[in-house]
Amino acid sequence: MEQKLLNIFENWEAELDQNEWYFRESFEELTEGLSSEEAFNAIPEICSVLLKLNNSFLIGETIDFLHEIYNVADTTEIHSFLHEHLDEIQKHINQYGDDYGKNAFNEFKESIRLY
């Protein structure tokens, strides 16, 4: 999942210029056919990608994808990786994210009851 997500982010500006639904369609391809367990097990890889990014737009898109993965996982269980790295992720978003990413992460945390 990590490499597939990183591949989506390669040349993303050109792709987005050609197709305004580029991220939506790409993320749907990644989640299509995933079981709840597979989605839940992908959470650490998505968090790892998030921590590698310093582009605020891509951070926001990755947070949206993380939220989508949690919807596919159909759980409010906090993944141990997310729990263990929450402070690091929050600091990263505060440093590199824009208002959209910060708000999206707060909404995500509320949705899974992570306060």
All heavy atoms as an XYZ file, in Angstrom:
969
protein
N       0.819     -1.197      0.000
C       0.000      0.000      0.000
C       0.865      1.264      0.000
O       0.547      2.223     -0.689
C      -0.934     -0.020      1.211
C      -1.832      1.185      1.333
S      -3.136      1.343      0.115
C      -4.226      0.031      0.581
N       1.951      1.230      0.781
C       2.808      2.421      0.871
C       3.353      2.817     -0.492
O       3.267      3.983     -0.895
C       3.946      2.180      1.863
C       4.848      3.381      2.051
C       5.892      3.193      3.145
O       5.808      2.212      3.912
O       6.781      4.044      3.223
N       3.918      1.852     -1.210
C       4.499      2.173     -2.513
C       3.434      2.610     -3.510
O       3.669      3.517     -4.310
C       5.293      0.980     -3.066
C       6.121      1.342     -4.279
C       7.077      2.505     -4.035
O       7.848      2.501     -3.085
N       7.007      3.511     -4.876
N       2.283      1.985     -3.468
C       1.199      2.381     -4.376
C       0.771      3.817     -4.124
O       0.517      4.579     -5.060
C       0.011      1.436     -4.222
C       0.270      0.047     -4.755
C      -0.920     -0.850     -4.525
C      -0.647     -2.251     -5.017
N      -1.778     -3.164     -4.765
N       0.698      4.194     -2.862
C       0.319      5.553     -2.508
C       1.404      6.538     -2.957
O       1.094      7.603     -3.524
C       0.076      5.650     -1.000
C      -0.578      6.905     -0.468
C      -1.887      7.204     -1.173
C      -0.821      6.768      1.038
N       2.655      6.192     -2.731
C       3.749      7.053     -3.189
C       3.744      7.192     -4.714
O       4.023      8.274     -5.245
C       5.092      6.510     -2.706
C       5.351      6.628     -1.202
C       6.607      5.849     -0.805
C       5.451      8.084     -0.767
N       3.408      6.118     -5.418
C       3.319      6.185     -6.878
C       2.234      7.154     -7.331
O       2.403      7.856     -8.329
C       3.061      4.800     -7.469
C       4.262      3.889     -7.375
O       5.382      4.321     -7.135
N       4.022      2.596     -7.541
N       1.121      7.191     -6.611
C       0.042      8.127     -6.942
C       0.528      9.559     -6.829
O       0.125     10.437     -7.598
C      -1.182      7.875     -6.024
C      -1.850      6.549     -6.398
C      -2.174      9.021     -6.087
C      -2.895      6.080     -5.418
N       1.430      9.802     -5.877
C       1.916     11.155     -5.638
C       3.009     11.594     -6.619
O       3.359     12.767     -6.658
C       2.403     11.301     -4.197
C       1.290     11.195     -3.180
C       1.567     10.780     -1.893
C      -0.013     11.507     -3.493
C       0.559     10.687     -0.940
C      -1.033     11.417     -2.562
C      -0.744     11.006     -1.288
N       3.540     10.655     -7.400
C       4.505     11.030     -8.439
C       3.754     11.754     -9.550
O       2.710     11.299    -10.005
C       5.194      9.791     -9.010
C       6.197      9.166     -8.083
C       6.892      7.970     -8.710
O       6.906      7.860     -9.959
O       7.405      7.145     -7.950
N       4.266     12.862     -9.977
C       3.667     13.635    -11.086
C       2.202     13.987    -10.824
O       1.414     14.089    -11.771
C       3.807     12.885    -12.409
C       5.245     12.589    -12.758
O       6.115     13.443    -12.635
N       5.507     11.360    -13.162
N       1.845     14.143     -9.569
C       0.445     14.384     -9.216
C      -0.095     15.678     -9.798
O      -1.280     15.748    -10.158
C       0.256     14.351     -7.700
C       0.930     15.481     -6.966
C       2.212     15.512     -6.516
C       0.351     16.732     -6.612
N       2.471     16.709     -5.903
C       1.346     17.477     -5.940
C      -0.910     17.306     -6.796
C       1.115     18.764     -5.456
C      -1.142     18.583     -6.305
C      -0.135     19.306     -5.644
N       0.743     16.690     -9.931
C       0.253     17.973    -10.454
C      -0.189     17.836    -11.911
O      -1.248     18.333    -12.295
C       1.309     19.058    -10.294
C       1.512     19.442     -8.830
C       2.703     20.336     -8.608
O       3.781     20.044     -9.183
O       2.559     21.304     -7.852
N       0.622     17.149    -12.711
C       0.267     16.938    -14.114
C      -0.984     16.072    -14.223
O      -1.872     16.337    -15.052
C       1.430     16.293    -14.863
N      -1.060     15.048    -13.390
C      -2.233     14.170    -13.401
C      -3.492     14.943    -13.013
O      -4.553     14.772    -13.620
C      -2.028     12.987    -12.443
C      -0.920     12.049    -12.826
C      -1.236     11.200    -14.049
O      -2.394     11.139    -14.487
O      -0.288     10.575    -14.559
N      -3.366     15.783    -12.005
C      -4.508     16.565    -11.535
C      -4.940     17.594    -12.582
O      -6.135     17.875    -12.721
C      -4.152     17.245    -10.212
C      -5.288     17.684     -9.311
C      -6.225     16.529     -8.979
C      -4.735     18.295     -8.029
N      -3.984     18.126    -13.340
C      -4.320     19.053    -14.425
C      -5.154     18.359    -15.498
O      -6.030     18.973    -16.111
C      -3.050     19.628    -15.074
C      -2.401     20.707    -14.228
O      -3.056     21.249    -13.312
O      -1.209     21.007    -14.483
N      -4.871     17.076    -15.720
C      -5.588     16.312    -16.736
C      -6.923     15.778    -16.249
O      -7.842     15.558    -17.036
C      -4.724     15.120    -17.200
C      -3.442     15.524    -17.873
C      -3.678     16.251    -19.184
O      -4.511     15.846    -19.982
N      -2.967     17.341    -19.389
N      -7.034     15.548    -14.937
C      -8.230     14.917    -14.380
C      -8.446     15.433    -12.961
O      -7.716     15.055    -12.052
C      -8.059     13.392    -14.381
C      -9.203     12.653    -13.720
O     -10.217     13.234    -13.348
N      -9.036     11.355    -13.566
N      -9.445     16.250    -12.782
C      -9.680     16.829    -11.458
C     -10.071     15.780    -10.415
O     -10.007     16.036     -9.220
C     -10.747     17.922    -11.518
C     -12.145     17.416    -11.827
C     -13.169     18.526    -11.874
O     -13.434     19.131    -10.823
O     -13.686     18.779    -12.980
N     -10.447     14.591    -10.861
C     -10.824     13.503     -9.945
C      -9.690     12.498     -9.752
O      -9.906     11.388     -9.285
C     -12.075     12.787    -10.473
C     -13.233     13.713    -10.602
C     -13.749     14.214    -11.761
C     -14.005     14.278     -9.540
N     -14.790     15.057    -11.481
C     -14.975     15.115    -10.121
C     -13.961     14.158     -8.147
C     -15.884     15.818     -9.368
C     -14.869     14.869     -7.393
C     -15.823     15.686     -8.013
N      -8.487     12.903    -10.113
C      -7.341     12.001    -10.071
C      -7.177     11.318     -8.720
O      -7.057     10.095     -8.650
C      -6.062     12.755    -10.455
C      -4.797     11.947    -10.242
C      -4.529     10.831    -11.035
C      -3.893     12.282     -9.232
C      -3.381     10.082    -10.840
C      -2.746     11.531     -9.039
C      -2.501     10.434     -9.833
O      -1.377      9.678     -9.639
N      -7.164     12.079     -7.647
C      -6.954     11.474     -6.335
C      -8.119     10.580     -5.947
O      -7.917      9.469     -5.448
C      -6.711     12.543     -5.254
C      -5.336     13.137     -5.314
C      -5.156     14.469     -5.626
C      -4.208     12.364     -5.070
C      -3.892     15.025     -5.679
C      -2.937     12.902     -5.129
C      -2.783     14.242     -5.438
N      -9.332     11.030     -6.170
C     -10.507     10.239     -5.818
C     -10.465      8.899     -6.536
O     -10.645      7.850     -5.937
C     -11.780     11.024     -6.177
C     -13.081     10.263     -6.070
C     -13.532      9.833     -4.697
N     -13.159     10.708     -3.636
C     -12.743     10.287     -2.435
N     -12.662      9.016     -2.160
N     -12.420     11.131     -1.497
N     -10.228      8.937     -7.832
C     -10.194      7.700     -8.617
C      -9.030      6.797     -8.201
O      -9.185      5.579     -8.110
C     -10.117      8.033    -10.106
C     -11.388      8.674    -10.630
C     -11.271      9.218    -12.038
O     -10.165      9.121    -12.642
O     -12.275      9.763    -12.541
N      -7.890      7.392     -7.948
C      -6.711      6.608     -7.543
C      -6.939      5.947     -6.194
O      -6.596      4.777     -5.996
C      -5.474      7.509     -7.480
O      -5.175      8.033     -8.746
N      -7.517      6.684     -5.256
C      -7.774      6.135     -3.933
C      -8.833      5.045     -3.991
O      -8.744      4.037     -3.286
C      -8.197      7.235     -2.950
C      -7.105      8.233     -2.644
C      -7.424      9.464     -2.119
C      -5.767      7.948     -2.870
C      -6.437     10.395     -1.815
C      -4.765      8.873     -2.577
C      -5.108     10.102     -2.050
N      -9.830      5.227     -4.841
C     -10.850      4.191     -5.001
C     -10.236      2.904     -5.541
O     -10.623      1.810     -5.130
C     -11.980      4.681     -5.906
C     -12.906      5.658     -5.221
C     -13.976      6.225     -6.139
O     -14.003      5.880     -7.352
O     -14.789      7.023     -5.646
N      -9.279      3.036     -6.456
C      -8.592      1.848     -6.975
C      -7.849      1.121     -5.867
O      -7.809     -0.110     -5.839
C      -7.611      2.231     -8.083
C      -8.269      2.560     -9.402
C      -7.253      2.944    -10.477
O      -6.062      2.545    -10.368
O      -7.649      3.645    -11.414
N      -7.256      1.882     -4.943
C      -6.521      1.256     -3.839
C      -7.446      0.551     -2.852
O      -7.078     -0.467     -2.276
C      -5.690      2.301     -3.085
C      -4.489      2.883     -3.803
C      -3.763      3.866     -2.888
C      -3.527      1.799     -4.251
N      -8.629      1.097     -2.644
C      -9.526      0.520     -1.638
C     -10.468     -0.525     -2.223
O     -11.038     -1.315     -1.469
C     -10.368      1.617     -0.946
O     -11.130      2.321     -1.926
C      -9.480      2.578     -0.172
N     -10.613     -0.540     -3.533
C     -11.539     -1.475     -4.176
C     -11.165     -2.914     -3.832
O     -10.042     -3.357     -4.029
C     -11.493     -1.274     -5.687
C     -12.559     -2.036     -6.433
C     -12.537     -1.694     -7.905
O     -12.507     -0.492     -8.233
O     -12.526     -2.638     -8.709
N     -12.109     -3.617     -3.274
C     -11.911     -5.017     -2.965
C     -11.180     -5.305     -1.657
O     -10.974     -6.465     -1.319
N     -10.775     -4.252     -0.940
C     -10.105     -4.491      0.345
C     -11.096     -4.996      1.384
O     -12.200     -4.468      1.502
C      -9.486     -3.196      0.893
C      -8.177     -2.695      0.341
C      -7.729     -1.453      1.108
C      -7.097     -3.755      0.411
N     -10.686     -5.980      2.132
C     -11.499     -6.424      3.265
C     -11.282     -5.440      4.418
O     -10.335     -4.638      4.393
C     -11.081     -7.831      3.701
O      -9.785     -7.796      4.275
N     -12.124     -5.537      5.420
C     -11.961     -4.695      6.608
C     -10.595     -4.912      7.234
O      -9.909     -3.960      7.624
C     -13.053     -4.989      7.634
O     -14.307     -4.656      7.130
N     -10.188     -6.163      7.326
C      -8.902     -6.486      7.938
C      -7.735     -5.931      7.118
O      -6.775     -5.386      7.674
C      -8.753     -7.996      8.096
C      -7.462     -8.413      8.772
C      -7.338     -9.912      8.953
O      -8.260    -10.664      8.588
O      -6.284    -10.334      9.468
N      -7.815     -6.059      5.794
C      -6.746     -5.540      4.933
C      -6.639     -4.022      5.064
O      -5.535     -3.473      5.118
C      -7.003     -5.918      3.478
C      -6.826     -7.385      3.186
C      -7.334     -7.767      1.813
O      -8.329     -7.178      1.335
O      -6.741     -8.696      1.222
N      -7.787     -3.365      5.123
C      -7.787     -1.908      5.278
C      -7.165     -1.519      6.619
O      -6.326     -0.618      6.691
C      -9.206     -1.360      5.160
N      -7.552     -2.210      7.667
C      -7.016     -1.909      8.997
C      -5.500     -2.130      9.019
O      -4.751     -1.323      9.580
C      -7.708     -2.771     10.054
C      -7.353     -2.401     11.461
C      -7.899     -1.276     12.062
C      -6.472     -3.181     12.203
C      -7.576     -0.926     13.362
C      -6.138     -2.844     13.503
C      -6.697     -1.714     14.084
N      -5.043     -3.194      8.383
C      -3.615     -3.502      8.353
C      -2.812     -2.529      7.493
O      -1.584     -2.455      7.618
C      -3.386     -4.933      7.882
C      -3.850     -5.943      8.903
O      -3.932     -5.662     10.094
N      -4.185     -7.146      8.437
N      -3.486     -1.758      6.633
C      -2.804     -0.777      5.778
C      -2.563      0.548      6.501
O      -1.781      1.384      6.019
C      -3.626     -0.529      4.512
N      -3.168      0.742      7.636
C      -3.075      2.020      8.350
C      -1.627      2.420      8.653
O      -1.260      3.580      8.407
C      -3.964      1.989      9.610
C      -5.433      1.974      9.175
C      -3.664      3.153     10.549
C      -6.418      1.636     10.266
N      -0.771      1.526      9.136
C       0.616      1.948      9.395
C       1.343      2.457      8.147
O       2.111      3.419      8.226
C       1.283      0.676      9.931
C       0.178     -0.126     10.490
C      -1.001      0.151      9.604
N       1.087      1.833      7.011
C       1.748      2.258      5.781
C       1.292      3.645      5.357
O       2.091      4.457      4.875
C       1.504      1.247      4.668
C       2.137     -0.105      4.952
C       1.874     -1.101      3.851
O       2.252     -0.814      2.698
O       1.299     -2.166      4.138
N       0.022      3.925      5.533
C      -0.510      5.246      5.178
C       0.068      6.302      6.121
O       0.459      7.386      5.689
C      -2.044      5.230      5.200
C      -2.552      4.255      4.134
C      -2.603      6.633      4.967
C      -3.994      3.869      4.281
N       0.146      5.971      7.401
C       0.750      6.896      8.367
C       2.216      7.132      8.040
O       2.706      8.267      8.163
C       0.601      6.354      9.784
S      -1.096      6.342     10.398
N       2.916      6.113      7.606
C       4.327      6.260      7.230
C       4.488      7.201      6.043
O       5.405      8.030      6.008
C       4.945      4.901      6.902
O       5.022      4.106      8.062
N       3.599      7.066      5.064
C       3.634      7.979      3.915
C       3.386      9.402      4.393
O       4.095     10.338      3.999
C       2.600      7.570      2.843
C       2.446      8.657      1.784
C       2.995      6.252      2.201
N       2.403      9.577      5.228
C       2.071     10.901      5.755
C       3.300     11.559      6.381
O       3.563     12.746      6.170
C       0.936     10.778      6.774
C       0.434     12.062      7.423
C      -0.129     13.017      6.391
C      -0.627     11.726      8.460
N       4.055     10.784      7.125
C       5.239     11.317      7.805
C       6.390     11.641      6.855
O       7.318     12.350      7.234
C       5.708     10.342      8.884
C       4.790     10.240     10.096
C       5.179      9.061     10.973
C       4.804     11.544     10.888
N       6.321     11.145      5.622
C       7.364     11.427      4.635
C       7.077     12.687      3.829
O       7.955     13.195      3.135
C       7.506     10.247      3.661
C       8.062      9.005      4.297
C       8.114      7.867      3.304
C       8.661      6.610      3.997
N       8.655      5.458      3.112
N       5.862     13.173      3.906
C       5.443     14.286      3.057
C       5.721     15.634      3.710
O       5.605     15.770      4.926
C       3.944     14.178      2.765
C       3.479     12.915      2.048
C       1.960     12.858      2.001
C       4.059     12.866      0.636
N       6.057     16.615      2.881
C       6.161     17.976      3.379
C       5.357     18.955      2.529
O       5.442     20.155      2.714
C       7.624     18.421      3.510
C       8.366     18.398      2.197
O       7.774     18.262      1.126
N       9.676     18.519      2.268
N       4.583     18.431      1.609
C       3.699     19.238      0.781
C       2.327     19.267      1.451
O       1.710     18.221      1.642
C       3.614     18.634     -0.625
C       2.684     19.402     -1.526
O       1.473     19.401     -1.310
N       3.242     20.035     -2.536
N       1.857     20.449      1.782
C       0.607     20.566      2.539
C      -0.585     19.986      1.793
O      -1.474     19.379      2.407
C       0.339     22.023      2.916
O       0.199     22.828      1.769
N      -0.615     20.133      0.475
C      -1.734     19.589     -0.293
C      -1.757     18.067     -0.216
O      -2.802     17.450      0.016
C      -1.657     20.047     -1.756
C      -2.843     19.630     -2.565
C      -4.032     20.348     -2.512
C      -2.781     18.523     -3.391
C      -5.142     19.956     -3.243
C      -3.881     18.117     -4.134
C      -5.065     18.846     -4.066
N      -0.598     17.440     -0.379
C      -0.517     15.980     -0.325
C      -0.786     15.462      1.086
O      -1.367     14.383      1.255
C       0.843     15.494     -0.827
C       1.134     15.752     -2.302
C       2.507     15.217     -2.675
C       0.050     15.163     -3.194
N      -0.399     16.220      2.085
C      -0.714     15.843      3.460
C      -2.221     15.795      3.643
O      -2.763     14.835      4.193
C      -0.036     16.801      4.465
C       1.468     16.524      4.498
C      -0.649     16.672      5.857
C       2.279     17.550      5.276
N      -2.923     16.810      3.160
C      -4.385     16.825      3.257
C      -5.017     15.649      2.525
O      -5.944     15.014      3.035
N      -4.519     15.347      1.334
C      -5.048     14.219      0.567
C      -4.799     12.897      1.298
O      -5.655     12.008      1.306
C      -4.420     14.174     -0.827
C      -4.840     15.301     -1.737
C      -6.325     15.276     -2.081
O      -6.900     14.182     -2.243
O      -6.905     16.376     -2.203
N      -3.636     12.768      1.924
C      -3.302     11.541      2.640
C      -4.166     11.378      3.883
O      -4.597     10.266      4.209
C      -1.802     11.520      2.999
O      -1.041     11.715      1.798
C      -1.407     10.200      3.632
N      -4.447     12.460      4.561
C      -5.350     12.405      5.718
C      -6.741     11.974      5.269
O      -7.379     11.126      5.913
C      -5.390     13.755      6.456
C      -4.025     14.052      7.084
C      -6.490     13.762      7.519
C      -3.856     15.485      7.543
N      -7.205     12.524      4.151
C      -8.504     12.105      3.616
C      -8.492     10.612      3.289
O      -9.472      9.901      3.544
C      -8.855     12.901      2.357
C      -9.240     14.344      2.657
O      -9.520     14.670      3.837
O      -9.262     15.152      1.705
N      -7.382     10.140      2.718
C      -7.284      8.719      2.385
C      -7.246      7.865      3.654
O      -7.869      6.806      3.704
C      -6.061      8.450      1.508
C      -5.948      7.024      1.072
C      -6.963      6.426      0.323
C      -4.846      6.259      1.400
C      -6.873      5.106     -0.088
C      -4.743      4.934      1.000
C      -5.765      4.358      0.257
N      -6.543      8.317      4.672
C      -6.517      7.605      5.949
C      -7.923      7.478      6.520
O      -8.324      6.405      6.994
C      -5.604      8.337      6.940
C      -5.466      7.741      8.334
C      -4.875      6.333      8.277
C      -4.591      8.655      9.197
N      -8.688      8.549      6.419
C     -10.080      8.524      6.880
C     -10.891      7.515      6.061
O     -11.695      6.753      6.606
C     -10.672      9.920      6.771
C     -11.856     10.142      7.616
N     -12.313     11.391      7.950
C     -12.725      9.291      8.218
C     -13.385     11.280      8.708
N     -13.660     10.023      8.870
N     -10.662      7.516      4.768
C     -11.357      6.575      3.883
C     -11.012      5.128      4.225
O     -11.877      4.255      4.250
C     -11.000      6.887      2.433
C     -11.791      6.109      1.416
C     -11.505      6.571     -0.004
O     -11.168      7.744     -0.214
O     -11.623      5.723     -0.906
N      -9.732      4.879      4.502
C      -9.296      3.523      4.879
C      -9.981      3.085      6.171
O     -10.402      1.935      6.306
C      -7.754      3.458      5.012
C      -7.108      3.398      3.646
C      -7.301      2.297      5.875
C      -7.305      2.079      2.893
N     -10.104      3.993      7.119
C     -10.804      3.662      8.357
C     -12.263      3.334      8.081
O     -12.846      2.459      8.732
C     -10.686      4.791      9.383
C      -9.734      4.461     10.506
C      -8.417      4.871     10.463
C     -10.143      3.711     11.605
C      -7.535      4.555     11.476
C      -9.277      3.388     12.625
C      -7.967      3.816     12.559
O      -7.094      3.498     13.566
N     -12.883      4.027      7.121
C     -14.265      3.704      6.756
C     -14.358      2.303      6.168
O     -15.299      1.559      6.464
C     -14.816      4.732      5.772
C     -15.092      6.069      6.413
O     -15.296      6.162      7.627
N     -15.073      7.118      5.619
N     -13.392      1.934      5.346
C     -13.373      0.585      4.774
C     -13.134     -0.438      5.878
O     -13.751     -1.504      5.901
C     -12.297      0.459      3.669
C     -12.165     -0.979      3.200
C     -12.626      1.383      2.499
N     -12.252     -0.106      6.810
C     -11.962     -1.014      7.924
C     -13.181     -1.186      8.820
O     -13.302     -2.190      9.527
C     -10.776     -0.499      8.733
N     -14.068     -0.215      8.786
C     -15.337     -0.281      9.513
C     -15.113     -0.548     11.004
O     -15.698     -1.452     11.587
C     -16.235     -1.358      8.901
C     -17.682     -1.225      9.374
O     -18.094     -0.113      9.732
O     -18.390     -2.252      9.385
N     -14.239      0.268     11.584
C     -13.936      0.110     13.000
C     -13.604      1.469     13.603
O     -13.178      2.377     12.885
C     -12.752     -0.854     13.213
O     -12.564     -1.060     14.611
C     -11.465     -0.314     12.615
N     -13.806      1.577     14.875
C     -13.313      2.745     15.601
C     -12.127      2.350     16.476
O     -11.633      3.153     17.257
C     -14.413      3.380     16.475
O     -14.920      2.389     17.361
C     -15.515      3.970     15.615
N     -11.659      1.105     16.323
C     -10.479      0.664     17.063
C      -9.273      1.491     16.616
O      -9.058      1.704     15.427
C     -10.200     -0.814     16.793
C      -8.966     -1.332     17.496
C      -8.661     -2.781     17.167
O      -9.517     -3.469     16.585
O      -7.549     -3.213     17.491
N      -8.518      1.964     17.571
C      -7.334      2.748     17.260
C      -6.188      1.778     16.957
O      -5.825      0.961     17.789
C      -6.921      3.657     18.450
C      -8.114      4.474     18.971
C      -5.750      4.553     18.061
C      -8.797      5.320     17.940
N      -5.663      1.870     15.754
C      -4.550      1.005     15.386
C      -3.367      1.336     16.286
O      -3.083      2.507     16.554
C      -4.184      1.210     13.916
C      -3.319      0.121     13.380
N      -1.986      0.003     13.714
C      -3.592     -0.908     12.545
C      -1.479     -1.040     13.101
N      -2.432     -1.612     12.382
N      -2.661      0.324     16.742
C      -1.540      0.535     17.663
C      -0.472      1.444     17.053
O       0.115      2.270     17.756
C      -0.929     -0.800     18.093
O      -0.451     -1.504     16.966
N      -0.227      1.338     15.761
C       0.765      2.198     15.112
C       0.339      3.649     15.204
O       1.142      4.526     15.519
C       0.974      1.794     13.651
C       2.063      2.580     12.965
C       3.350      2.087     12.937
C       1.798      3.792     12.360
C       4.367      2.809     12.313
C       2.800      4.515     11.736
C       4.089      4.028     11.706
N      -0.919      3.903     14.907
C      -1.437      5.265     14.977
C      -1.356      5.791     16.402
O      -0.935      6.924     16.636
C      -2.880      5.318     14.464
C      -3.570      6.673     14.511
C      -2.808      7.699     13.675
C      -5.000      6.548     14.009
N      -1.730      4.973     17.350
C      -1.691      5.382     18.755
C      -0.259      5.702     19.190
O      -0.014      6.715     19.848
C      -2.297      4.283     19.632
C      -2.537      4.717     21.022
N      -1.626      4.512     22.027
C      -3.584      5.380     21.571
C      -2.096      5.007     23.147
N      -3.290      5.546     22.901
N       0.677      4.852     18.809
C       2.077      5.032     19.206
C       2.740      6.228     18.529
O       3.668      6.816     19.080
C       2.873      3.767     18.886
C       2.491      2.576     19.737
C       3.047      1.261     19.214
O       3.933      1.281     18.323
O       2.586      0.206     19.691
N       2.284      6.594     17.342
C       2.918      7.669     16.582
C       2.053      8.926     16.496
O       2.366      9.837     15.720
C       3.247      7.171     15.167
C       4.305      6.120     15.154
N       4.019      4.784     15.306
C       5.649      6.208     15.048
C       5.138      4.090     15.265
N       6.149      4.930     15.121
N       1.012      8.977     17.280
C       0.066     10.091     17.185
C       0.745     11.439     17.396
O       0.516     12.379     16.621
C      -1.089      9.906     18.178
C      -2.160     10.987     18.112
C      -2.834     11.004     16.752
C      -3.190     10.771     19.217
N       1.561     11.565     18.420
C       2.227     12.849     18.685
C       3.133     13.249     17.522
O       3.154     14.411     17.109
C       3.035     12.788     19.978
C       2.163     12.777     21.218
O       0.976     13.172     21.132
O       2.656     12.358     22.284
N       3.867     12.290     16.994
C       4.759     12.555     15.858
C       3.955     12.991     14.629
O       4.332     13.950     13.933
C       5.567     11.300     15.543
C       6.528     11.436     14.400
C       7.239     10.131     14.078
O       6.974      9.091     14.720
O       8.074     10.158     13.160
N       2.844     12.309     14.369
C       1.988     12.656     13.231
C       1.399     14.046     13.429
O       1.396     14.873     12.510
C       0.884     11.601     13.039
C       1.503     10.272     12.597
C      -0.160     12.073     12.032
C       0.554      9.085     12.649
N       0.915     14.331     14.626
C       0.325     15.639     14.910
C       1.355     16.753     14.725
O       1.061     17.785     14.109
C      -0.237     15.668     16.333
C      -1.008     16.940     16.652
C      -2.315     17.032     15.895
O      -3.204     16.216     16.099
N      -2.436     18.017     15.020
N       2.567     16.554     15.228
C       3.631     17.560     15.068
C       3.966     17.760     13.597
O       4.190     18.886     13.141
C       4.880     17.146     15.840
C       4.741     17.302     17.341
C       5.983     16.797     18.063
C       5.750     16.837     19.567
N       6.860     16.199     20.309
N       4.006     16.666     12.848
C       4.315     16.749     11.417
C       3.241     17.554     10.680
O       3.561     18.424      9.866
C       4.431     15.334     10.839
C       4.960     15.311      9.445
N       6.295     15.425      9.156
C       4.318     15.199      8.257
C       6.467     15.382      7.841
N       5.275     15.245      7.274
N       2.002     17.277     10.986
C       0.895     17.998     10.351
C       0.931     19.468     10.757
O       0.719     20.357      9.925
C      -0.453     17.347     10.693
C      -0.550     15.976     10.029
C      -1.623     18.236     10.273
C      -1.694     15.114     10.501
N       1.213     19.736     12.010
C       1.298     21.126     12.468
C       2.425     21.872     11.768
O       2.305     23.061     11.486
C       1.484     21.192     13.981
C       0.223     20.819     14.733
O      -0.881     20.824     14.192
N       0.387     20.472     16.001
N       3.526     21.170     11.479
C       4.669     21.805     10.831
C       4.459     21.996      9.332
O       4.777     23.051      8.785
C       5.937     20.993     11.073
C       7.175     21.629     10.459
C       8.456     20.889     10.811
O       8.435     19.888     11.524
N       9.568     21.374     10.304
N       3.956     20.967      8.661
C       3.895     20.997      7.195
C       2.484     21.148      6.612
O       2.343     21.466      5.441
C       4.534     19.727      6.615
C       5.994     19.612      6.903
C       6.464     18.696      7.845
C       6.927     20.412      6.248
C       7.820     18.574      8.122
C       8.281     20.308      6.519
C       8.721     19.383      7.459
O      10.050     19.282      7.738
N       1.481     20.887      7.410
C       0.123     20.938      6.890
C      -0.430     22.347      6.851
O       0.063     23.246      7.532
N      -1.450     22.527      6.044
C      -2.161     23.796      6.015
C      -3.416     23.668      6.872
O      -3.623     22.647      7.535
C      -2.490     24.198      4.579
C      -3.299     23.149      3.827
O      -3.824     22.200      4.456
O      -3.408     23.268      2.590
N      -4.244     24.693      6.872
C      -5.454     24.656      7.690
C      -6.362     23.495      7.310
O      -6.965     22.872      8.173
C      -6.232     25.972      7.584
C      -5.550     27.118      8.329
O      -4.696     26.840      9.192
O      -5.879     28.282      8.036
N      -6.444     23.205      6.002
C      -7.284     22.090      5.571
C      -6.802     20.780      6.199
O      -7.594     20.015      6.753
C      -7.298     21.962      4.039
C      -8.076     20.741      3.612
C      -9.461     20.795      3.533
C      -7.438     19.532      3.363
C     -10.190     19.669      3.199
C      -8.160     18.400      3.029
C      -9.535     18.478      2.943
O     -10.251     17.350      2.625
N      -5.503     20.513      6.112
C      -4.952     19.275      6.658
C      -5.126     19.186      8.163
O      -5.466     18.127      8.700
N      -4.913     20.280      8.846
C      -5.070     20.300     10.305
C      -6.515     20.025     10.690
O      -6.789     19.227     11.596
C      -4.602     21.636     10.868
C      -3.104     21.838     10.734
C      -2.686     23.253     11.112
C      -1.220     23.466     10.787
N      -0.789     24.849     10.995
N      -7.444     20.674     10.001
C      -8.862     20.445     10.279
C      -9.279     19.029      9.915
O     -10.051     18.389     10.645
C      -9.735     21.461      9.536
C      -9.594     22.859     10.088
O      -9.266     23.056     11.255
N      -9.821     23.848      9.239
N      -8.776     18.529      8.794
C      -9.109     17.163      8.366
C      -8.615     16.147      9.386
O      -9.316     15.170      9.687
C      -8.504     16.879      6.987
N      -7.424     16.373      9.938
C      -6.896     15.436     10.922
C      -7.712     15.501     12.213
O      -7.996     14.462     12.818
C      -5.415     15.698     11.194
C      -4.744     14.587     11.953
C      -4.679     13.303     11.423
C      -4.185     14.812     13.200
C      -4.068     12.266     12.124
C      -3.566     13.786     13.904
C      -3.512     12.506     13.361
N      -8.116     16.677     12.609
C      -8.958     16.804     13.802
C     -10.296     16.102     13.602
O     -10.788     15.415     14.501
C      -9.154     18.269     14.176
C      -7.907     18.879     14.777
O      -7.077     18.183     15.361
N      -7.761     20.188     14.620
N     -10.886     16.264     12.428
C     -12.149     15.581     12.129
C     -11.956     14.065     12.121
O     -12.808     13.323     12.608
C     -12.697     16.051     10.780
C     -13.216     17.467     10.801
C     -13.606     17.971      9.422
O     -13.749     17.141      8.482
O     -13.766     19.194      9.277
N     -10.852     13.621     11.554
C     -10.542     12.191     11.543
C     -10.435     11.655     12.958
O     -11.015     10.620     13.288
C      -9.238     11.939     10.765
C      -8.663     10.593     10.994
C      -9.281      9.449     10.478
C      -7.511     10.415     11.748
C      -8.747      8.193     10.703
C      -6.963      9.176     11.982
C      -7.591      8.058     11.456
N      -9.698     12.352     13.799
C      -9.530     11.910     15.184
C     -10.877     11.849     15.908
O     -11.140     10.884     16.646
C      -8.569     12.820     15.942
C      -7.125     12.682     15.496
C      -6.152     13.434     16.383
C      -6.434     14.901     16.443
N      -5.451     15.655     17.235
N     -11.731     12.824     15.681
C     -13.060     12.802     16.291
C     -13.861     11.606     15.808
O     -14.580     10.975     16.594
C     -13.813     14.088     15.973
C     -13.386     15.272     16.800
C     -14.193     16.527     16.478
O     -15.369     16.394     16.049
O     -13.644     17.620     16.660
N     -13.743     11.294     14.519
C     -14.544     10.208     13.950
C     -14.194      8.846     14.551
O     -15.036      7.959     14.581
C     -14.399     10.174     12.425
O     -13.151      9.652     12.042
N     -12.950      8.696     14.989
C     -12.555      7.412     15.595
C     -12.411      7.547     17.113
O     -11.839      6.679     17.766
C     -11.271      6.831     14.955
C     -10.068      7.756     15.145
C     -11.511      6.503     13.484
C      -8.759      7.128     14.760
N     -12.909      8.658     17.613
C     -12.911      8.939     19.074
C     -11.502      8.937     19.643
O     -11.243      8.363     20.703
C     -13.794      7.936     19.807
C     -15.233      8.023     19.380
C     -16.090      7.110     20.207
N     -17.223      6.712     19.373
C     -17.567      5.471     19.150
N     -16.912      4.486     19.704
N     -18.577      5.200     18.371
N     -10.596      9.574     18.939
C      -9.211      9.709     19.381
C      -9.022     11.143     19.844
O      -8.841     12.046     19.041
C      -8.265      9.387     18.226
C      -6.768      9.406     18.519
C      -6.421      8.375     19.597
C      -6.000      9.101     17.246
N      -9.108     11.352     21.123
C      -9.057     12.723     21.667
C      -7.742     13.011     22.324
O      -7.087     12.209     22.855
C     -10.183     12.942     22.679
C     -11.542     12.616     22.119
C     -12.215     11.455     22.496
C     -12.136     13.460     21.192
C     -13.454     11.162     21.971
C     -13.391     13.161     20.682
C     -14.036     12.018     21.066
O     -15.272     11.718     20.548
